[in-house]
Amino acid sequence: MRIQVDESRCIGCGMCAFAAPEVFQIVGKWSKVCGQPVPGHESRVCDAANGCPVNAITIER
C-alpha cells in the first residue's frame, strides 16, 4: 500500500492522524505519512483518506 499526502492541499486538520495514528502524524502545519498500517487495519487508512476535507490523501494498492 502506497500512501501519500499532498502538502499543497493539506490543511493540517488532524482528521487522518485521529483515524490512523500509526500511519499519519501532524508535523508543523501538514500531515506526514510516518508508517504503514498494521495488517488488518488498512481500512483505517481508507477512512482517513475518505474523511480528508480537502482530499489530500491518495492510496495506491
PDBQT receptor file of N, H, CA, C and O in Angstrom, charges set to zero:
ATOM      1  N   MET A   1       0.853  -1.174   0.000  1.00  0.00    +0.000 N 
ATOM      2  CA  MET A   1       0.000   0.000   0.000  1.00  0.00    +0.000 C 
ATOM      3  C   MET A   1       0.898   1.236   0.000  1.00  0.00    +0.000 C 
ATOM      4  O   MET A   1       1.776   1.383   0.851  1.00  0.00    +0.000 OA
ATOM      5  N   ARG A   2       0.663   2.118  -0.965  1.00  0.00    +0.000 N 
ATOM      6  H   ARG A   2      -0.050   2.000  -1.656  1.00  0.00    +0.000 HD
ATOM      7  CA  ARG A   2       1.419   3.370  -1.049  1.00  0.00    +0.000 C 
ATOM      8  C   ARG A   2       0.488   4.511  -0.653  1.00  0.00    +0.000 C 
ATOM      9  O   ARG A   2      -0.578   4.687  -1.243  1.00  0.00    +0.000 OA
ATOM     10  N   ILE A   3       0.896   5.277   0.340  1.00  0.00    +0.000 N 
ATOM     11  H   ILE A   3       1.762   5.134   0.819  1.00  0.00    +0.000 HD
ATOM     12  CA  ILE A   3       0.077   6.352   0.887  1.00  0.00    +0.000 C 
ATOM     13  C   ILE A   3       0.831   7.662   0.708  1.00  0.00    +0.000 C 
ATOM     14  O   ILE A   3       2.016   7.754   1.027  1.00  0.00    +0.000 OA
ATOM     15  N   GLN A   4       0.140   8.671   0.197  1.00  0.00    +0.000 N 
ATOM     16  H   GLN A   4      -0.823   8.596  -0.062  1.00  0.00    +0.000 HD
ATOM     17  CA  GLN A   4       0.762   9.977   0.001  1.00  0.00    +0.000 C 
ATOM     18  C   GLN A   4      -0.168  11.071   0.497  1.00  0.00    +0.000 C 
ATOM     19  O   GLN A   4      -1.392  10.964   0.413  1.00  0.00    +0.000 OA
ATOM     20  N   VAL A   5       0.454  12.137   1.021  1.00  0.00    +0.000 N 
ATOM     21  H   VAL A   5       1.448  12.224   1.090  1.00  0.00    +0.000 HD
ATOM     22  CA  VAL A   5      -0.286  13.328   1.412  1.00  0.00    +0.000 C 
ATOM     23  C   VAL A   5       0.220  14.469   0.544  1.00  0.00    +0.000 C 
ATOM     24  O   VAL A   5       1.419  14.743   0.505  1.00  0.00    +0.000 OA
ATOM     25  N   ASP A   6      -0.692  15.129  -0.151  1.00  0.00    +0.000 N 
ATOM     26  H   ASP A   6      -1.666  14.906  -0.120  1.00  0.00    +0.000 HD
ATOM     27  CA  ASP A   6      -0.352  16.278  -0.991  1.00  0.00    +0.000 C 
ATOM     28  C   ASP A   6      -0.277  17.508  -0.085  1.00  0.00    +0.000 C 
ATOM     29  O   ASP A   6      -1.306  18.049   0.320  1.00  0.00    +0.000 OA
ATOM     30  N   GLU A   7       0.947  17.947   0.232  1.00  0.00    +0.000 N 
ATOM     31  H   GLU A   7       1.783  17.508  -0.097  1.00  0.00    +0.000 HD
ATOM     32  CA  GLU A   7       1.130  19.079   1.139  1.00  0.00    +0.000 C 
ATOM     33  C   GLU A   7       0.546  20.377   0.596  1.00  0.00    +0.000 C 
ATOM     34  O   GLU A   7       0.217  21.280   1.365  1.00  0.00    +0.000 OA
ATOM     35  N   SER A   8       0.417  20.473  -0.715  1.00  0.00    +0.000 N 
ATOM     36  H   SER A   8       0.684  19.739  -1.339  1.00  0.00    +0.000 HD
ATOM     37  CA  SER A   8      -0.151  21.698  -1.281  1.00  0.00    +0.000 C 
ATOM     38  C   SER A   8      -1.657  21.793  -1.027  1.00  0.00    +0.000 C 
ATOM     39  O   SER A   8      -2.242  22.870  -1.142  1.00  0.00    +0.000 OA
ATOM     40  N   ARG A   9      -2.279  20.667  -0.683  1.00  0.00    +0.000 N 
ATOM     41  H   ARG A   9      -1.804  19.792  -0.589  1.00  0.00    +0.000 HD
ATOM     42  CA  ARG A   9      -3.721  20.647  -0.397  1.00  0.00    +0.000 C 
ATOM     43  C   ARG A   9      -4.019  20.515   1.094  1.00  0.00    +0.000 C 
ATOM     44  O   ARG A   9      -5.052  20.989   1.568  1.00  0.00    +0.000 OA
ATOM     45  N   CYS A  10      -3.107  19.866   1.838  1.00  0.00    +0.000 N 
ATOM     46  H   CYS A  10      -2.269  19.481   1.453  1.00  0.00    +0.000 HD
ATOM     47  CA  CYS A  10      -3.326  19.563   3.251  1.00  0.00    +0.000 C 
ATOM     48  C   CYS A  10      -3.503  20.850   4.056  1.00  0.00    +0.000 C 
ATOM     49  O   CYS A  10      -2.768  21.819   3.864  1.00  0.00    +0.000 OA
ATOM     50  N   ILE A  11      -4.489  20.848   4.964  1.00  0.00    +0.000 N 
ATOM     51  H   ILE A  11      -5.086  20.061   5.121  1.00  0.00    +0.000 HD
ATOM     52  CA  ILE A  11      -4.723  21.988   5.850  1.00  0.00    +0.000 C 
ATOM     53  C   ILE A  11      -4.367  21.666   7.299  1.00  0.00    +0.000 C 
ATOM     54  O   ILE A  11      -4.549  22.502   8.183  1.00  0.00    +0.000 OA
ATOM     55  N   GLY A  12      -3.861  20.461   7.545  1.00  0.00    +0.000 N 
ATOM     56  H   GLY A  12      -3.713  19.782   6.827  1.00  0.00    +0.000 HD
ATOM     57  CA  GLY A  12      -3.417  20.075   8.872  1.00  0.00    +0.000 C 
ATOM     58  C   GLY A  12      -4.521  19.953   9.905  1.00  0.00    +0.000 C 
ATOM     59  O   GLY A  12      -4.304  20.247  11.080  1.00  0.00    +0.000 OA
ATOM     60  N   CYS A  13      -5.695  19.526   9.485  1.00  0.00    +0.000 N 
ATOM     61  H   CYS A  13      -5.871  19.287   8.530  1.00  0.00    +0.000 HD
ATOM     62  CA  CYS A  13      -6.838  19.443  10.406  1.00  0.00    +0.000 C 
ATOM     63  C   CYS A  13      -6.683  18.317  11.432  1.00  0.00    +0.000 C 
ATOM     64  O   CYS A  13      -7.280  18.387  12.506  1.00  0.00    +0.000 OA
ATOM     65  N   GLY A  14      -5.897  17.285  11.125  1.00  0.00    +0.000 N 
ATOM     66  H   GLY A  14      -5.412  17.229  10.252  1.00  0.00    +0.000 HD
ATOM     67  CA  GLY A  14      -5.650  16.196  12.053  1.00  0.00    +0.000 C 
ATOM     68  C   GLY A  14      -6.609  15.031  11.959  1.00  0.00    +0.000 C 
ATOM     69  O   GLY A  14      -6.485  14.070  12.718  1.00  0.00    +0.000 OA
ATOM     70  N   MET A  15      -7.556  15.091  11.050  1.00  0.00    +0.000 N 
ATOM     71  H   MET A  15      -7.657  15.872  10.433  1.00  0.00    +0.000 HD
ATOM     72  CA  MET A  15      -8.526  14.004  10.885  1.00  0.00    +0.000 C 
ATOM     73  C   MET A  15      -7.824  12.677  10.601  1.00  0.00    +0.000 C 
ATOM     74  O   MET A  15      -8.185  11.647  11.169  1.00  0.00    +0.000 OA
ATOM     75  N   CYS A  16      -6.832  12.703   9.731  1.00  0.00    +0.000 N 
ATOM     76  H   CYS A  16      -6.538  13.540   9.270  1.00  0.00    +0.000 HD
ATOM     77  CA  CYS A  16      -6.132  11.473   9.370  1.00  0.00    +0.000 C 
ATOM     78  C   CYS A  16      -5.347  10.908  10.553  1.00  0.00    +0.000 C 
ATOM     79  O   CYS A  16      -5.337   9.697  10.772  1.00  0.00    +0.000 OA
ATOM     80  N   ALA A  17      -4.693  11.780  11.310  1.00  0.00    +0.000 N 
ATOM     81  H   ALA A  17      -4.700  12.764  11.132  1.00  0.00    +0.000 HD
ATOM     82  CA  ALA A  17      -3.927  11.338  12.472  1.00  0.00    +0.000 C 
ATOM     83  C   ALA A  17      -4.841  10.751  13.546  1.00  0.00    +0.000 C 
ATOM     84  O   ALA A  17      -4.438   9.853  14.284  1.00  0.00    +0.000 OA
ATOM     85  N   PHE A  18      -6.044  11.247  13.631  1.00  0.00    +0.000 N 
ATOM     86  H   PHE A  18      -6.371  11.977  13.031  1.00  0.00    +0.000 HD
ATOM     87  CA  PHE A  18      -7.020  10.702  14.571  1.00  0.00    +0.000 C 
ATOM     88  C   PHE A  18      -7.502   9.325  14.108  1.00  0.00    +0.000 C 
ATOM     89  O   PHE A  18      -7.641   8.405  14.914  1.00  0.00    +0.000 OA
ATOM     90  N   ALA A  19      -7.755   9.194  12.797  1.00  0.00    +0.000 N 
ATOM     91  H   ALA A  19      -7.642   9.941  12.143  1.00  0.00    +0.000 HD
ATOM     92  CA  ALA A  19      -8.284   7.942  12.249  1.00  0.00    +0.000 C 
ATOM     93  C   ALA A  19      -7.235   6.834  12.211  1.00  0.00    +0.000 C 
ATOM     94  O   ALA A  19      -7.555   5.671  12.455  1.00  0.00    +0.000 OA
ATOM     95  N   ALA A  20      -5.996   7.182  11.910  1.00  0.00    +0.000 N 
ATOM     96  H   ALA A  20      -5.736   8.127  11.711  1.00  0.00    +0.000 HD
ATOM     97  CA  ALA A  20      -4.930   6.175  11.774  1.00  0.00    +0.000 C 
ATOM     98  C   ALA A  20      -3.616   6.732  12.326  1.00  0.00    +0.000 C 
ATOM     99  O   ALA A  20      -2.716   7.066  11.556  1.00  0.00    +0.000 OA
ATOM    100  N   PRO A  21      -3.500   6.834  13.654  1.00  0.00    +0.000 N 
ATOM    101  CA  PRO A  21      -2.301   7.438  14.249  1.00  0.00    +0.000 C 
ATOM    102  C   PRO A  21      -1.008   6.668  14.001  1.00  0.00    +0.000 C 
ATOM    103  O   PRO A  21       0.081   7.230  14.124  1.00  0.00    +0.000 OA
ATOM    104  N   GLU A  22      -1.119   5.382  13.652  1.00  0.00    +0.000 N 
ATOM    105  H   GLU A  22      -2.003   4.926  13.552  1.00  0.00    +0.000 HD
ATOM    106  CA  GLU A  22       0.095   4.619  13.354  1.00  0.00    +0.000 C 
ATOM    107  C   GLU A  22       0.646   4.947  11.972  1.00  0.00    +0.000 C 
ATOM    108  O   GLU A  22       1.774   4.578  11.646  1.00  0.00    +0.000 OA
ATOM    109  N   VAL A  23      -0.147   5.639  11.160  1.00  0.00    +0.000 N 
ATOM    110  H   VAL A  23      -1.063   5.939  11.424  1.00  0.00    +0.000 HD
ATOM    111  CA  VAL A  23       0.253   5.964   9.793  1.00  0.00    +0.000 C 
ATOM    112  C   VAL A  23       0.513   7.459   9.601  1.00  0.00    +0.000 C 
ATOM    113  O   VAL A  23       1.456   7.835   8.905  1.00  0.00    +0.000 OA
ATOM    114  N   PHE A  24      -0.311   8.315  10.208  1.00  0.00    +0.000 N 
ATOM    115  H   PHE A  24      -1.077   8.010  10.773  1.00  0.00    +0.000 HD
ATOM    116  CA  PHE A  24      -0.226   9.758   9.985  1.00  0.00    +0.000 C 
ATOM    117  C   PHE A  24       0.156  10.510  11.256  1.00  0.00    +0.000 C 
ATOM    118  O   PHE A  24      -0.244  10.139  12.359  1.00  0.00    +0.000 OA
ATOM    119  N   GLN A  25       0.937  11.570  11.080  1.00  0.00    +0.000 N 
ATOM    120  H   GLN A  25       1.263  11.871  10.184  1.00  0.00    +0.000 HD
ATOM    121  CA  GLN A  25       1.288  12.494  12.155  1.00  0.00    +0.000 C 
ATOM    122  C   GLN A  25       1.203  13.901  11.607  1.00  0.00    +0.000 C 
ATOM    123  O   GLN A  25       1.509  14.142  10.439  1.00  0.00    +0.000 OA
ATOM    124  N   ILE A  26       0.787  14.832  12.452  1.00  0.00    +0.000 N 
ATOM    125  H   ILE A  26       0.539  14.636  13.401  1.00  0.00    +0.000 HD
ATOM    126  CA  ILE A  26       0.828  16.238  12.064  1.00  0.00    +0.000 C 
ATOM    127  C   ILE A  26       2.213  16.753  12.447  1.00  0.00    +0.000 C 
ATOM    128  O   ILE A  26       2.603  16.731  13.615  1.00  0.00    +0.000 OA
ATOM    129  N   VAL A  27       2.940  17.214  11.444  1.00  0.00    +0.000 N 
ATOM    130  H   VAL A  27       2.624  17.233  10.495  1.00  0.00    +0.000 HD
ATOM    131  CA  VAL A  27       4.281  17.751  11.644  1.00  0.00    +0.000 C 
ATOM    132  C   VAL A  27       4.260  19.172  11.102  1.00  0.00    +0.000 C 
ATOM    133  O   VAL A  27       4.076  19.391   9.904  1.00  0.00    +0.000 OA
ATOM    134  N   GLY A  28       4.448  20.124  11.988  1.00  0.00    +0.000 N 
ATOM    135  H   GLY A  28       4.598  19.946  12.960  1.00  0.00    +0.000 HD
ATOM    136  CA  GLY A  28       4.333  21.517  11.575  1.00  0.00    +0.000 C 
ATOM    137  C   GLY A  28       2.883  21.817  11.234  1.00  0.00    +0.000 C 
ATOM    138  O   GLY A  28       2.005  21.712  12.090  1.00  0.00    +0.000 OA
ATOM    139  N   LYS A  29       2.631  22.188   9.995  1.00  0.00    +0.000 N 
ATOM    140  H   LYS A  29       3.345  22.274   9.299  1.00  0.00    +0.000 HD
ATOM    141  CA  LYS A  29       1.275  22.536   9.558  1.00  0.00    +0.000 C 
ATOM    142  C   LYS A  29       0.628  21.470   8.687  1.00  0.00    +0.000 C 
ATOM    143  O   LYS A  29      -0.513  21.637   8.255  1.00  0.00    +0.000 OA
ATOM    144  N   TRP A  30       1.343  20.368   8.421  1.00  0.00    +0.000 N 
ATOM    145  H   TRP A  30       2.270  20.233   8.772  1.00  0.00    +0.000 HD
ATOM    146  CA  TRP A  30       0.826  19.374   7.496  1.00  0.00    +0.000 C 
ATOM    147  C   TRP A  30       0.900  17.972   8.067  1.00  0.00    +0.000 C 
ATOM    148  O   TRP A  30       1.642  17.691   9.008  1.00  0.00    +0.000 OA
ATOM    149  N   SER A  31       0.116  17.116   7.471  1.00  0.00    +0.000 N 
ATOM    150  H   SER A  31      -0.487  17.344   6.707  1.00  0.00    +0.000 HD
ATOM    151  CA  SER A  31       0.153  15.703   7.821  1.00  0.00    +0.000 C 
ATOM    152  C   SER A  31       1.287  15.038   7.059  1.00  0.00    +0.000 C 
ATOM    153  O   SER A  31       1.565  15.371   5.908  1.00  0.00    +0.000 OA
ATOM    154  N   LYS A  32       1.932  14.095   7.721  1.00  0.00    +0.000 N 
ATOM    155  H   LYS A  32       1.706  13.824   8.657  1.00  0.00    +0.000 HD
ATOM    156  CA  LYS A  32       3.004  13.315   7.106  1.00  0.00    +0.000 C 
ATOM    157  C   LYS A  32       2.697  11.837   7.290  1.00  0.00    +0.000 C 
ATOM    158  O   LYS A  32       2.109  11.435   8.294  1.00  0.00    +0.000 OA
ATOM    159  N   VAL A  33       3.098  11.038   6.319  1.00  0.00    +0.000 N 
ATOM    160  H   VAL A  33       3.576  11.365   5.503  1.00  0.00    +0.000 HD
ATOM    161  CA  VAL A  33       2.988   9.590   6.440  1.00  0.00    +0.000 C 
ATOM    162  C   VAL A  33       4.206   9.135   7.226  1.00  0.00    +0.000 C 
ATOM    163  O   VAL A  33       5.342   9.354   6.805  1.00  0.00    +0.000 OA
ATOM    164  N   CYS A  34       3.967   8.496   8.378  1.00  0.00    +0.000 N 
ATOM    165  H   CYS A  34       3.044   8.319   8.721  1.00  0.00    +0.000 HD
ATOM    166  CA  CYS A  34       5.071   8.108   9.250  1.00  0.00    +0.000 C 
ATOM    167  C   CYS A  34       5.205   6.598   9.389  1.00  0.00    +0.000 C 
ATOM    168  O   CYS A  34       6.077   6.122  10.116  1.00  0.00    +0.000 OA
ATOM    169  N   GLY A  35       4.358   5.840   8.705  1.00  0.00    +0.000 N 
ATOM    170  H   GLY A  35       3.649   6.226   8.115  1.00  0.00    +0.000 HD
ATOM    171  CA  GLY A  35       4.441   4.389   8.787  1.00  0.00    +0.000 C 
ATOM    172  C   GLY A  35       3.408   3.729   7.896  1.00  0.00    +0.000 C 
ATOM    173  O   GLY A  35       2.678   4.394   7.161  1.00  0.00    +0.000 OA
ATOM    174  N   GLN A  36       3.363   2.434   7.972  1.00  0.00    +0.000 N 
ATOM    175  H   GLN A  36       3.956   1.893   8.569  1.00  0.00    +0.000 HD
ATOM    176  CA  GLN A  36       2.391   1.655   7.211  1.00  0.00    +0.000 C 
ATOM    177  C   GLN A  36       1.340   1.113   8.178  1.00  0.00    +0.000 C 
ATOM    178  O   GLN A  36       1.621   0.931   9.362  1.00  0.00    +0.000 OA
ATOM    179  N   PRO A  37       0.145   0.856   7.682  1.00  0.00    +0.000 N 
ATOM    180  CA  PRO A  37      -0.890   0.339   8.573  1.00  0.00    +0.000 C 
ATOM    181  C   PRO A  37      -0.568  -1.059   9.091  1.00  0.00    +0.000 C 
ATOM    182  O   PRO A  37       0.061  -1.867   8.409  1.00  0.00    +0.000 OA
ATOM    183  N   VAL A  38      -1.008  -1.314  10.293  1.00  0.00    +0.000 N 
ATOM    184  H   VAL A  38      -1.519  -0.657  10.847  1.00  0.00    +0.000 HD
ATOM    185  CA  VAL A  38      -0.880  -2.636  10.892  1.00  0.00    +0.000 C 
ATOM    186  C   VAL A  38      -1.740  -3.591  10.067  1.00  0.00    +0.000 C 
ATOM    187  O   VAL A  38      -2.868  -3.239   9.722  1.00  0.00    +0.000 OA
ATOM    188  N   PRO A  39      -1.247  -4.782   9.742  1.00  0.00    +0.000 N 
ATOM    189  CA  PRO A  39      -2.075  -5.727   8.980  1.00  0.00    +0.000 C 
ATOM    190  C   PRO A  39      -3.453  -5.911   9.627  1.00  0.00    +0.000 C 
ATOM    191  O   PRO A  39      -3.574  -6.140  10.831  1.00  0.00    +0.000 OA
ATOM    192  N   GLY A  40      -4.464  -5.804   8.801  1.00  0.00    +0.000 N 
ATOM    193  H   GLY A  40      -4.366  -5.618   7.823  1.00  0.00    +0.000 HD
ATOM    194  CA  GLY A  40      -5.837  -5.913   9.280  1.00  0.00    +0.000 C 
ATOM    195  C   GLY A  40      -6.473  -4.582   9.594  1.00  0.00    +0.000 C 
ATOM    196  O   GLY A  40      -7.680  -4.519   9.827  1.00  0.00    +0.000 OA
ATOM    197  N   HIS A  41      -5.682  -3.496   9.606  1.00  0.00    +0.000 N 
ATOM    198  H   HIS A  41      -4.701  -3.548   9.416  1.00  0.00    +0.000 HD
ATOM    199  CA  HIS A  41      -6.214  -2.171   9.906  1.00  0.00    +0.000 C 
ATOM    200  C   HIS A  41      -6.100  -1.214   8.714  1.00  0.00    +0.000 C 
ATOM    201  O   HIS A  41      -6.135   0.005   8.885  1.00  0.00    +0.000 OA
ATOM    202  N   GLU A  42      -5.965  -1.764   7.527  1.00  0.00    +0.000 N 
ATOM    203  H   GLU A  42      -5.936  -2.754   7.388  1.00  0.00    +0.000 HD
ATOM    204  CA  GLU A  42      -5.854  -0.927   6.334  1.00  0.00    +0.000 C 
ATOM    205  C   GLU A  42      -7.081  -0.060   6.129  1.00  0.00    +0.000 C 
ATOM    206  O   GLU A  42      -6.998   1.015   5.534  1.00  0.00    +0.000 OA
ATOM    207  N   SER A  43      -8.224  -0.528   6.622  1.00  0.00    +0.000 N 
ATOM    208  H   SER A  43      -8.292  -1.401   7.105  1.00  0.00    +0.000 HD
ATOM    209  CA  SER A  43      -9.459   0.239   6.440  1.00  0.00    +0.000 C 
ATOM    210  C   SER A  43      -9.390   1.585   7.156  1.00  0.00    +0.000 C 
ATOM    211  O   SER A  43     -10.073   2.527   6.754  1.00  0.00    +0.000 OA
ATOM    212  N   ARG A  44      -8.583   1.692   8.203  1.00  0.00    +0.000 N 
ATOM    213  H   ARG A  44      -8.028   0.927   8.530  1.00  0.00    +0.000 HD
ATOM    214  CA  ARG A  44      -8.436   2.969   8.909  1.00  0.00    +0.000 C 
ATOM    215  C   ARG A  44      -7.797   4.012   7.987  1.00  0.00    +0.000 C 
ATOM    216  O   ARG A  44      -8.154   5.189   8.027  1.00  0.00    +0.000 OA
ATOM    217  N   VAL A  45      -6.855   3.569   7.162  1.00  0.00    +0.000 N 
ATOM    218  H   VAL A  45      -6.565   2.613   7.129  1.00  0.00    +0.000 HD
ATOM    219  CA  VAL A  45      -6.209   4.487   6.229  1.00  0.00    +0.000 C 
ATOM    220  C   VAL A  45      -7.214   4.941   5.173  1.00  0.00    +0.000 C 
ATOM    221  O   VAL A  45      -7.229   6.109   4.785  1.00  0.00    +0.000 OA
ATOM    222  N   CYS A  46      -8.047   4.019   4.712  1.00  0.00    +0.000 N 
ATOM    223  H   CYS A  46      -8.034   3.070   5.027  1.00  0.00    +0.000 HD
ATOM    224  CA  CYS A  46      -9.091   4.373   3.752  1.00  0.00    +0.000 C 
ATOM    225  C   CYS A  46     -10.082   5.344   4.385  1.00  0.00    +0.000 C 
ATOM    226  O   CYS A  46     -10.531   6.285   3.730  1.00  0.00    +0.000 OA
ATOM    227  N   ASP A  47     -10.427   5.126   5.652  1.00  0.00    +0.000 N 
ATOM    228  H   ASP A  47     -10.063   4.362   6.184  1.00  0.00    +0.000 HD
ATOM    229  CA  ASP A  47     -11.312   6.048   6.362  1.00  0.00    +0.000 C 
ATOM    230  C   ASP A  47     -10.687   7.438   6.455  1.00  0.00    +0.000 C 
ATOM    231  O   ASP A  47     -11.366   8.451   6.283  1.00  0.00    +0.000 OA
ATOM    232  N   ALA A  48      -9.383   7.471   6.728  1.00  0.00    +0.000 N 
ATOM    233  H   ALA A  48      -8.831   6.648   6.867  1.00  0.00    +0.000 HD
ATOM    234  CA  ALA A  48      -8.681   8.751   6.806  1.00  0.00    +0.000 C 
ATOM    235  C   ALA A  48      -8.712   9.472   5.459  1.00  0.00    +0.000 C 
ATOM    236  O   ALA A  48      -8.971  10.674   5.399  1.00  0.00    +0.000 OA
ATOM    237  N   ALA A  49      -8.449   8.738   4.387  1.00  0.00    +0.000 N 
ATOM    238  H   ALA A  49      -8.239   7.761   4.436  1.00  0.00    +0.000 HD
ATOM    239  CA  ALA A  49      -8.463   9.344   3.054  1.00  0.00    +0.000 C 
ATOM    240  C   ALA A  49      -9.863   9.832   2.688  1.00  0.00    +0.000 C 
ATOM    241  O   ALA A  49     -10.020  10.929   2.151  1.00  0.00    +0.000 OA
ATOM    242  N   ASN A  50     -10.870   9.027   2.976  1.00  0.00    +0.000 N 
ATOM    243  H   ASN A  50     -10.743   8.137   3.413  1.00  0.00    +0.000 HD
ATOM    244  CA  ASN A  50     -12.243   9.419   2.660  1.00  0.00    +0.000 C 
ATOM    245  C   ASN A  50     -12.718  10.573   3.525  1.00  0.00    +0.000 C 
ATOM    246  O   ASN A  50     -13.568  11.356   3.101  1.00  0.00    +0.000 OA
ATOM    247  N   GLY A  51     -12.181  10.687   4.730  1.00  0.00    +0.000 N 
ATOM    248  H   GLY A  51     -11.491  10.050   5.075  1.00  0.00    +0.000 HD
ATOM    249  CA  GLY A  51     -12.591  11.749   5.635  1.00  0.00    +0.000 C 
ATOM    250  C   GLY A  51     -11.830  13.049   5.474  1.00  0.00    +0.000 C 
ATOM    251  O   GLY A  51     -12.190  14.057   6.081  1.00  0.00    +0.000 OA
ATOM    252  N   CYS A  52     -10.791  13.038   4.670  1.00  0.00    +0.000 N 
ATOM    253  H   CYS A  52     -10.499  12.219   4.177  1.00  0.00    +0.000 HD
ATOM    254  CA  CYS A  52      -9.997  14.255   4.477  1.00  0.00    +0.000 C 
ATOM    255  C   CYS A  52     -10.859  15.323   3.809  1.00  0.00    +0.000 C 
ATOM    256  O   CYS A  52     -11.365  15.107   2.708  1.00  0.00    +0.000 OA
ATOM    257  N   PRO A  53     -11.032  16.481   4.466  1.00  0.00    +0.000 N 
ATOM    258  CA  PRO A  53     -11.919  17.502   3.910  1.00  0.00    +0.000 C 
ATOM    259  C   PRO A  53     -11.420  18.147   2.618  1.00  0.00    +0.000 C 
ATOM    260  O   PRO A  53     -12.199  18.770   1.896  1.00  0.00    +0.000 OA
ATOM    261  N   VAL A  54     -10.129  18.003   2.322  1.00  0.00    +0.000 N 
ATOM    262  H   VAL A  54      -9.496  17.497   2.909  1.00  0.00    +0.000 HD
ATOM    263  CA  VAL A  54      -9.588  18.608   1.098  1.00  0.00    +0.000 C 
ATOM    264  C   VAL A  54      -9.029  17.569   0.128  1.00  0.00    +0.000 C 
ATOM    265  O   VAL A  54      -8.344  17.915  -0.835  1.00  0.00    +0.000 OA
ATOM    266  N   ASN A  55      -9.326  16.291   0.386  1.00  0.00    +0.000 N 
ATOM    267  H   ASN A  55      -9.883  16.010   1.168  1.00  0.00    +0.000 HD
ATOM    268  CA  ASN A  55      -8.874  15.193  -0.489  1.00  0.00    +0.000 C 
ATOM    269  C   ASN A  55      -7.374  15.227  -0.772  1.00  0.00    +0.000 C 
ATOM    270  O   ASN A  55      -6.941  15.101  -1.917  1.00  0.00    +0.000 OA
ATOM    271  N   ALA A  56      -6.588  15.400   0.296  1.00  0.00    +0.000 N 
ATOM    272  H   ALA A  56      -6.940  15.503   1.227  1.00  0.00    +0.000 HD
ATOM    273  CA  ALA A  56      -5.142  15.482   0.150  1.00  0.00    +0.000 C 
ATOM    274  C   ALA A  56      -4.446  14.133   0.221  1.00  0.00    +0.000 C 
ATOM    275  O   ALA A  56      -3.247  14.045  -0.048  1.00  0.00    +0.000 OA
ATOM    276  N   ILE A  57      -5.178  13.072   0.580  1.00  0.00    +0.000 N 
ATOM    277  H   ILE A  57      -6.151  13.143   0.798  1.00  0.00    +0.000 HD
ATOM    278  CA  ILE A  57      -4.573  11.754   0.767  1.00  0.00    +0.000 C 
ATOM    279  C   ILE A  57      -4.909  10.850  -0.411  1.00  0.00    +0.000 C 
ATOM    280  O   ILE A  57      -6.072  10.714  -0.791  1.00  0.00    +0.000 OA
ATOM    281  N   THR A  58      -3.881  10.235  -0.982  1.00  0.00    +0.000 N 
ATOM    282  H   THR A  58      -2.937  10.345  -0.674  1.00  0.00    +0.000 HD
ATOM    283  CA  THR A  58      -4.104   9.250  -2.041  1.00  0.00    +0.000 C 
ATOM    284  C   THR A  58      -3.505   7.925  -1.600  1.00  0.00    +0.000 C 
ATOM    285  O   THR A  58      -2.490   7.878  -0.904  1.00  0.00    +0.000 OA
ATOM    286  N   ILE A  59      -4.161   6.849  -2.024  1.00  0.00    +0.000 N 
ATOM    287  H   ILE A  59      -4.985   6.888  -2.590  1.00  0.00    +0.000 HD
ATOM    288  CA  ILE A  59      -3.758   5.495  -1.671  1.00  0.00    +0.000 C 
ATOM    289  C   ILE A  59      -3.662   4.674  -2.948  1.00  0.00    +0.000 C 
ATOM    290  O   ILE A  59      -4.576   4.677  -3.772  1.00  0.00    +0.000 OA
ATOM    291  N   GLU A  60      -2.539   3.968  -3.102  1.00  0.00    +0.000 N 
ATOM    292  H   GLU A  60      -1.796   3.966  -2.433  1.00  0.00    +0.000 HD
ATOM    293  CA  GLU A  60      -2.382   3.024  -4.206  1.00  0.00    +0.000 C 
ATOM    294  C   GLU A  60      -2.147   1.653  -3.593  1.00  0.00    +0.000 C 
ATOM    295  O   GLU A  60      -1.336   1.506  -2.680  1.00  0.00    +0.000 OA
ATOM    296  N   ARG A  61      -2.844   0.671  -4.087  1.00  0.00    +0.000 N 
ATOM    297  H   ARG A  61      -3.503   0.790  -4.829  1.00  0.00    +0.000 HD
ATOM    298  CA  ARG A  61      -2.680  -0.689  -3.553  1.00  0.00    +0.000 C 
ATOM    299  C   ARG A  61      -1.827  -1.519  -4.463  1.00  0.00    +0.000 C 
ATOM    300  O   ARG A  61      -1.579  -2.690  -4.178  1.00  0.00    +0.000 OA
TER     301      ARG A  61
